[in-house]
Amino acid sequence: MRKEENYAFMYKEIGLSHETLQTALRFLLRAKLIKRVDRGHKKSYYEITEKGRRYFLLMKELRELS
């Protein structure tokens, strides 16, 4: 897991439609699992928050139990 990614990279890597990716990002932002960091004109990155990191690790542990 990388510390930060921009929208174009995620769109290319994940292969979801723009609408689906935007919906997922909005959900994660509202849940405070990620945050958006603006870096100048049209340069935004998304970073996982500490809450997001804990949630991810918990989901990983639960997956390993099944």
N, CA, C and O atoms as CSV, one atom per row, in Angstrom:
chain,resi,resn,atom,element,x,y,z
A,1,MET,N,N,0.839,-1.166,0.000
A,1,MET,CA,C,0.000,0.000,0.000
A,1,MET,C,C,0.892,1.239,0.000
A,1,MET,O,O,1.755,1.390,0.864
A,2,ARG,N,N,0.683,2.102,-0.950
A,2,ARG,CA,C,1.459,3.345,-1.013
A,2,ARG,C,C,0.845,4.388,-0.095
A,2,ARG,O,O,-0.320,4.292,0.292
A,3,LYS,N,N,1.637,5.369,0.239
A,3,LYS,CA,C,1.164,6.410,1.143
A,3,LYS,C,C,0.151,7.314,0.450
A,3,LYS,O,O,-0.836,7.708,1.069
A,4,GLU,N,N,0.368,7.651,-0.811
A,4,GLU,CA,C,-0.548,8.546,-1.513
A,4,GLU,C,C,-0.629,8.190,-2.983
A,4,GLU,O,O,0.306,7.635,-3.560
A,5,GLU,N,N,-1.750,8.514,-3.571
A,5,GLU,CA,C,-1.968,8.265,-4.994
A,5,GLU,C,C,-2.801,9.396,-5.564
A,5,GLU,O,O,-3.602,10.001,-4.853
A,6,ASN,N,N,-2.614,9.685,-6.853
A,6,ASN,CA,C,-3.481,10.657,-7.480
A,6,ASN,C,C,-4.612,9.937,-8.209
A,6,ASN,O,O,-4.562,8.724,-8.414
A,7,TYR,N,N,-5.618,10.691,-8.592
A,7,TYR,CA,C,-6.823,10.117,-9.189
A,7,TYR,C,C,-6.496,9.358,-10.474
A,7,TYR,O,O,-6.980,8.243,-10.668
A,8,ALA,N,N,-5.693,9.939,-11.341
A,8,ALA,CA,C,-5.378,9.300,-12.628
A,8,ALA,C,C,-4.712,7.941,-12.426
A,8,ALA,O,O,-5.027,6.986,-13.137
A,9,PHE,N,N,-3.803,7.848,-11.473
A,9,PHE,CA,C,-3.132,6.582,-11.203
A,9,PHE,C,C,-4.137,5.537,-10.722
A,9,PHE,O,O,-4.133,4.399,-11.191
A,10,MET,N,N,-4.997,5.934,-9.782
A,10,MET,CA,C,-5.992,4.991,-9.267
A,10,MET,C,C,-6.942,4.543,-10.372
A,10,MET,O,O,-7.282,3.363,-10.462
A,11,TYR,N,N,-7.366,5.474,-11.205
A,11,TYR,CA,C,-8.285,5.138,-12.295
A,11,TYR,C,C,-7.657,4.103,-13.229
A,11,TYR,O,O,-8.309,3.136,-13.624
A,12,LYS,N,N,-6.408,4.308,-13.571
A,12,LYS,CA,C,-5.694,3.381,-14.454
A,12,LYS,C,C,-5.468,2.020,-13.800
A,12,LYS,O,O,-5.704,0.981,-14.417
A,13,GLU,N,N,-5.017,2.030,-12.569
A,13,GLU,CA,C,-4.663,0.798,-11.859
A,13,GLU,C,C,-5.872,-0.053,-11.494
A,13,GLU,O,O,-5.850,-1.275,-11.639
A,14,ILE,N,N,-6.922,0.599,-11.021
A,14,ILE,CA,C,-8.083,-0.141,-10.535
A,14,ILE,C,C,-8.992,-0.572,-11.679
A,14,ILE,O,O,-9.577,-1.654,-11.636
A,15,GLY,N,N,-9.111,0.265,-12.694
A,15,GLY,CA,C,-9.912,-0.098,-13.857
A,15,GLY,C,C,-11.415,0.065,-13.671
A,15,GLY,O,O,-12.195,-0.540,-14.406
A,16,LEU,N,N,-11.829,0.869,-12.705
A,16,LEU,CA,C,-13.244,1.146,-12.509
A,16,LEU,C,C,-13.667,2.321,-13.381
A,16,LEU,O,O,-12.827,3.078,-13.867
A,17,SER,N,N,-14.955,2.464,-13.574
A,17,SER,CA,C,-15.443,3.634,-14.304
A,17,SER,C,C,-15.203,4.868,-13.438
A,17,SER,O,O,-15.017,4.762,-12.226
A,18,HIS,N,N,-15.209,6.046,-14.077
A,18,HIS,CA,C,-15.017,7.289,-13.321
A,18,HIS,C,C,-16.107,7.434,-12.259
A,18,HIS,O,O,-15.827,7.812,-11.121
A,19,GLU,N,N,-17.332,7.134,-12.633
A,19,GLU,CA,C,-18.453,7.279,-11.699
A,19,GLU,C,C,-18.278,6.380,-10.478
A,19,GLU,O,O,-18.503,6.815,-9.349
A,20,THR,N,N,-17.883,5.145,-10.696
A,20,THR,CA,C,-17.691,4.208,-9.589
A,20,THR,C,C,-16.533,4.636,-8.702
A,20,THR,O,O,-16.641,4.593,-7.477
A,21,LEU,N,N,-15.431,5.046,-9.305
A,21,LEU,CA,C,-14.269,5.484,-8.529
A,21,LEU,C,C,-14.608,6.735,-7.723
A,21,LEU,O,O,-14.247,6.830,-6.550
A,22,GLN,N,N,-15.297,7.696,-8.340
A,22,GLN,CA,C,-15.666,8.916,-7.628
A,22,GLN,C,C,-16.608,8.624,-6.463
A,22,GLN,O,O,-16.490,9.233,-5.400
A,23,THR,N,N,-17.535,7.702,-6.660
A,23,THR,CA,C,-18.450,7.316,-5.583
A,23,THR,C,C,-17.678,6.679,-4.438
A,23,THR,O,O,-17.924,6.995,-3.274
A,24,ALA,N,N,-16.758,5.796,-4.752
A,24,ALA,CA,C,-15.949,5.132,-3.721
A,24,ALA,C,C,-15.106,6.152,-2.970
A,24,ALA,O,O,-15.024,6.103,-1.742
A,25,LEU,N,N,-14.477,7.077,-3.691
A,25,LEU,CA,C,-13.652,8.089,-3.032
A,25,LEU,C,C,-14.489,8.976,-2.122
A,25,LEU,O,O,-14.056,9.303,-1.017
A,26,ARG,N,N,-15.689,9.375,-2.568
A,26,ARG,CA,C,-16.571,10.187,-1.724
A,26,ARG,C,C,-16.925,9.438,-0.431
A,26,ARG,O,O,-16.903,10.018,0.655
A,27,PHE,N,N,-17.248,8.154,-0.557
A,27,PHE,CA,C,-17.570,7.344,0.622
A,27,PHE,C,C,-16.389,7.301,1.586
A,27,PHE,O,O,-16.555,7.521,2.786
A,28,LEU,N,N,-15.196,7.017,1.061
A,28,LEU,CA,C,-14.001,6.923,1.907
A,28,LEU,C,C,-13.654,8.257,2.553
A,28,LEU,O,O,-13.212,8.293,3.701
A,29,LEU,N,N,-13.853,9.364,1.819
A,29,LEU,CA,C,-13.599,10.693,2.376
A,29,LEU,C,C,-14.574,11.000,3.508
A,29,LEU,O,O,-14.169,11.477,4.568
A,30,ARG,N,N,-15.858,10.725,3.282
A,30,ARG,CA,C,-16.866,10.995,4.317
A,30,ARG,C,C,-16.626,10.153,5.567
A,30,ARG,O,O,-16.870,10.612,6.683
A,31,ALA,N,N,-16.150,8.931,5.384
A,31,ALA,CA,C,-15.868,8.048,6.516
A,31,ALA,C,C,-14.525,8.379,7.166
A,31,ALA,O,O,-14.150,7.778,8.172
A,32,LYS,N,N,-13.805,9.338,6.582
A,32,LYS,CA,C,-12.479,9.762,7.076
A,32,LYS,C,C,-11.460,8.631,7.050
A,32,LYS,O,O,-10.571,8.561,7.899
A,33,LEU,N,N,-11.600,7.738,6.055
A,33,LEU,CA,C,-10.637,6.660,5.872
A,33,LEU,C,C,-9.494,7.104,4.961
A,33,LEU,O,O,-8.404,6.533,4.990
A,34,ILE,N,N,-9.759,8.130,4.153
A,34,ILE,CA,C,-8.734,8.760,3.326
A,34,ILE,C,C,-8.907,10.267,3.444
A,34,ILE,O,O,-9.940,10.743,3.916
A,35,LYS,N,N,-7.905,11.010,3.018
A,35,LYS,CA,C,-8.032,12.470,2.946
A,35,LYS,C,C,-7.464,12.940,1.624
A,35,LYS,O,O,-6.577,12.308,1.050
A,36,ARG,N,N,-7.983,14.048,1.151
A,36,ARG,CA,C,-7.535,14.635,-0.103
A,36,ARG,C,C,-6.549,15.750,0.211
A,36,ARG,O,O,-6.816,16.612,1.048
A,37,VAL,N,N,-5.419,15.724,-0.460
A,37,VAL,CA,C,-4.378,16.725,-0.263
A,37,VAL,C,C,-4.188,17.448,-1.587
A,37,VAL,O,O,-3.779,16.843,-2.578
A,38,ASP,N,N,-4.487,18.756,-1.601
A,38,ASP,CA,C,-4.322,19.552,-2.819
A,38,ASP,C,C,-2.893,20.058,-2.897
A,38,ASP,O,O,-2.335,20.570,-1.927
A,39,ARG,N,N,-2.316,19.900,-4.089
A,39,ARG,CA,C,-0.922,20.325,-4.296
A,39,ARG,C,C,-0.813,21.228,-5.511
A,39,ARG,O,O,-0.100,20.914,-6.464
A,40,GLY,N,N,-1.508,22.333,-5.478
A,40,GLY,CA,C,-1.434,23.267,-6.590
A,40,GLY,C,C,-2.521,23.032,-7.621
A,40,GLY,O,O,-3.468,22.281,-7.386
A,41,HIS,N,N,-2.376,23.676,-8.755
A,41,HIS,CA,C,-3.380,23.667,-9.814
A,41,HIS,C,C,-3.652,22.253,-10.330
A,41,HIS,O,O,-2.789,21.628,-10.947
A,42,LYS,N,N,-4.860,21.762,-10.069
A,42,LYS,CA,C,-5.331,20.461,-10.548
A,42,LYS,C,C,-4.455,19.288,-10.102
A,42,LYS,O,O,-4.409,18.260,-10.778
A,43,LYS,N,N,-3.769,19.432,-8.983
A,43,LYS,CA,C,-2.941,18.332,-8.475
A,43,LYS,C,C,-3.436,17.957,-7.090
A,43,LYS,O,O,-3.112,18.613,-6.100
A,44,SER,N,N,-4.214,16.907,-7.035
A,44,SER,CA,C,-4.728,16.401,-5.769
A,44,SER,C,C,-4.291,14.964,-5.589
A,44,SER,O,O,-4.231,14.188,-6.542
A,45,TYR,N,N,-3.991,14.630,-4.369
A,45,TYR,CA,C,-3.610,13.270,-4.021
A,45,TYR,C,C,-4.511,12.799,-2.898
A,45,TYR,O,O,-5.078,13.606,-2.161
A,46,TYR,N,N,-4.637,11.509,-2.776
A,46,TYR,CA,C,-5.425,10.910,-1.708
A,46,TYR,C,C,-4.485,10.115,-0.826
A,46,TYR,O,O,-3.678,9.320,-1.308
A,47,GLU,N,N,-4.600,10.342,0.477
A,47,GLU,CA,C,-3.768,9.642,1.448
A,47,GLU,C,C,-4.663,8.869,2.398
A,47,GLU,O,O,-5.746,9.333,2.757
A,48,ILE,N,N,-4.219,7.706,2.800
A,48,ILE,CA,C,-4.949,6.940,3.800
A,48,ILE,C,C,-4.702,7.577,5.158
A,48,ILE,O,O,-3.576,7.954,5.483
A,49,THR,N,N,-5.756,7.692,5.943
A,49,THR,CA,C,-5.625,8.279,7.280
A,49,THR,C,C,-5.251,7.187,8.270
A,49,THR,O,O,-5.222,6.004,7.929
A,50,GLU,N,N,-4.968,7.595,9.487
A,50,GLU,CA,C,-4.680,6.604,10.528
A,50,GLU,C,C,-5.905,5.728,10.763
A,50,GLU,O,O,-5.779,4.516,10.941
A,51,LYS,N,N,-7.080,6.332,10.763
A,51,LYS,CA,C,-8.312,5.563,10.905
A,51,LYS,C,C,-8.446,4.554,9.758
A,51,LYS,O,O,-8.829,3.405,9.978
A,52,GLY,N,N,-8.130,4.990,8.544
A,52,GLY,CA,C,-8.184,4.105,7.387
A,52,GLY,C,C,-7.190,2.969,7.481
A,52,GLY,O,O,-7.499,1.835,7.116
A,53,ARG,N,N,-6.009,3.266,7.964
A,53,ARG,CA,C,-4.970,2.253,8.125
A,53,ARG,C,C,-5.402,1.198,9.149
A,53,ARG,O,O,-5.210,0.002,8.929
A,54,ARG,N,N,-5.988,1.644,10.272
A,54,ARG,CA,C,-6.479,0.702,11.283
A,54,ARG,C,C,-7.611,-0.152,10.724
A,54,ARG,O,O,-7.661,-1.357,10.972
A,55,TYR,N,N,-8.511,0.460,9.979
A,55,TYR,CA,C,-9.630,-0.267,9.380
A,55,TYR,C,C,-9.114,-1.315,8.399
A,55,TYR,O,O,-9.580,-2.455,8.402
A,56,PHE,N,N,-8.157,-0.932,7.564
A,56,PHE,CA,C,-7.577,-1.844,6.587
A,56,PHE,C,C,-6.933,-3.043,7.284
A,56,PHE,O,O,-7.135,-4.183,6.864
A,57,LEU,N,N,-6.168,-2.798,8.333
A,57,LEU,CA,C,-5.515,-3.886,9.066
A,57,LEU,C,C,-6.535,-4.803,9.734
A,57,LEU,O,O,-6.362,-6.021,9.761
A,58,LEU,N,N,-7.595,-4.211,10.271
A,58,LEU,CA,C,-8.648,-5.016,10.883
A,58,LEU,C,C,-9.322,-5.908,9.841
A,58,LEU,O,O,-9.544,-7.093,10.093
A,59,MET,N,N,-9.646,-5.358,8.689
A,59,MET,CA,C,-10.281,-6.144,7.623
A,59,MET,C,C,-9.346,-7.260,7.143
A,59,MET,O,O,-9.796,-8.362,6.831
A,60,LYS,N,N,-8.055,-6.967,7.088
A,60,LYS,CA,C,-7.074,-7.971,6.693
A,60,LYS,C,C,-7.035,-9.120,7.695
A,60,LYS,O,O,-6.987,-10.287,7.309
A,61,GLU,N,N,-7.054,-8.782,8.985
A,61,GLU,CA,C,-7.052,-9.814,10.025
A,61,GLU,C,C,-8.318,-10.657,9.966
A,61,GLU,O,O,-8.255,-11.880,10.091
A,62,LEU,N,N,-9.470,-10.014,9.776
A,62,LEU,CA,C,-10.728,-10.752,9.685
A,62,LEU,C,C,-10.742,-11.693,8.476
A,62,LEU,O,O,-11.270,-12.803,8.545
A,63,ARG,N,N,-10.173,-11.245,7.406
A,63,ARG,CA,C,-10.102,-12.078,6.198
A,63,ARG,C,C,-9.253,-13.313,6.448
A,63,ARG,O,O,-9.584,-14.402,5.980
A,64,GLU,N,N,-8.173,-13.152,7.172
A,64,GLU,CA,C,-7.273,-14.276,7.456
A,64,GLU,C,C,-7.927,-15.294,8.387
A,64,GLU,O,O,-7.533,-16.460,8.381
A,65,LEU,N,N,-8.906,-14.892,9.181
A,65,LEU,CA,C,-9.606,-15.798,10.077
A,65,LEU,C,C,-10.568,-16.729,9.344
A,65,LEU,O,O,-10.868,-17.825,9.818
A,66,SER,N,N,-11.039,-16.289,8.204
A,66,SER,CA,C,-12.036,-17.108,7.498
A,66,SER,C,C,-11.420,-18.119,6.544
A,66,SER,O,O,-12.143,-18.869,5.888
